[in-house]
Structure formats: C-alpha cells, structure tokens
Amino acid sequence: MKKEPIPEFASEEEEWQFWSQADSADHIDWSKAEAITLPELRPTLKTISLRLPVSLIAELKLLANKRAVPYQSLLKTYLADRVREELARPSPPLHA
C-alpha cells in the first residue's frame, strides 16, 4: 500500500496540529521502524502554580536536604511514584 507523503511544515505548531489529527500509519510504514534510545531527550515541562502549606514545604525541604536533591525534584519524584501506583490499581466498578 502506497503511503501518503508527509507535508512540509512551516512551524512546529503546524506540525503538531497535523499529527494531532492525522493517522501516522497513512504516512509511515511502521513495519520498517527500528527501536532507538534517546538518552538526552527530556520531557516537555509545564509550570504550574500549586499552593501548599508552608509546613509541608518545610518538611519537603528537610527530606530533600537529607537526600541532597532540590525539594521540587523530590516532590516531582513523589508525585510520579504515586501516580504510577494509582494507575496500576484496578479501577473500582462503576455503580449505576
């Protein structure tokens, strides 16, 4: 089956818009894909505003200091661990 050509994009935003709606299988023969490792790839970050009690921040800083890491990094680690735990749990049944 012939694949459609991938269009040229004027910007990353334009490319994002295209791929958010397009089916990549129409453009790429995934049977020829090879697994690669991208050790320098970092996830896209988004800054948020989060209101926490001052005492909780102080405790996070204390724990982070014991581990010699920034407290915001420790908080991200704690959040990521908890999200993974919650996603691994079976979902409770929905009640009618």
C-alpha positions in Angstrom: 0.0 0.0 0.0 1.4 3.4 -1.0 1.9 5.8 1.8 0.9 9.5 1.6 3.8 11.9 1.6 4.5 13.8 4.9 3.9 17.5 4.2 6.4 20.3 4.8 5.6 22.3 7.9 6.3 26.0 8.4 6.5 25.6 12.2 6.5 23.1 15.0 3.0 24.3 15.9 1.8 23.5 12.4 3.4 20.1 12.5 1.8 19.4 15.9 -1.6 20.4 14.6 -1.2 18.0 11.6 0.0 15.0 13.7 -2.7 15.5 16.3 -5.3 14.8 13.7 -3.5 12.6 11.1 -3.1 8.8 11.3 0.7 8.2 11.1 0.0 4.8 9.5 -1.2 6.6 6.4 2.3 8.2 6.1 4.8 5.8 7.7 5.5 2.1 7.2 5.8 1.1 10.8 6.9 -2.4 9.9 10.3 -1.0 8.9 10.7 1.0 12.2 13.7 0.4 14.4 13.8 0.9 18.2 16.2 3.6 19.2 17.3 5.1 22.6 17.3 8.9 23.1 19.3 9.4 26.3 19.3 13.2 26.0 15.6 13.5 25.5 13.9 15.4 28.2 10.1 15.6 28.7 8.3 18.8 28.0 7.7 20.6 31.2 4.8 22.9 32.1 5.0 25.4 35.0 2.0 25.3 37.3 1.0 27.2 40.4 0.5 24.9 43.4 -0.5 26.2 46.8 1.0 24.1 49.6 1.1 24.7 53.4 4.3 26.3 54.5 4.9 23.5 56.9 4.6 20.9 54.1 7.2 22.8 52.0 9.5 23.0 55.1 9.2 19.2 55.5 9.9 18.6 51.8 13.0 20.8 52.0 14.1 18.8 55.1 13.7 15.5 53.3 15.3 16.8 50.1 18.3 18.1 52.1 18.8 14.7 53.6 18.9 13.3 50.0 21.0 16.2 48.7 18.4 17.0 46.0 16.3 20.1 45.3 12.9 19.9 47.0 11.0 20.5 43.8 12.7 17.5 42.2 11.8 15.4 45.3 8.2 16.5 45.0 8.1 15.5 41.3 9.5 12.1 42.2 6.9 11.6 45.0 4.1 12.7 42.6 5.3 10.4 39.8 5.6 7.4 42.1 2.1 8.0 43.5 0.5 8.4 40.0 2.1 5.2 38.9 0.7 3.4 42.0 -2.7 4.8 41.4 -2.7 3.9 37.7 -1.6 0.3 38.5 -4.6 -0.2 40.8 -7.7 -1.9 39.4 -10.4 0.6 38.8 -13.4 0.3 41.2 -16.6 -0.8 39.4 -19.0 2.0 38.4 -22.3 2.0 40.2 -25.5 2.7 38.3 
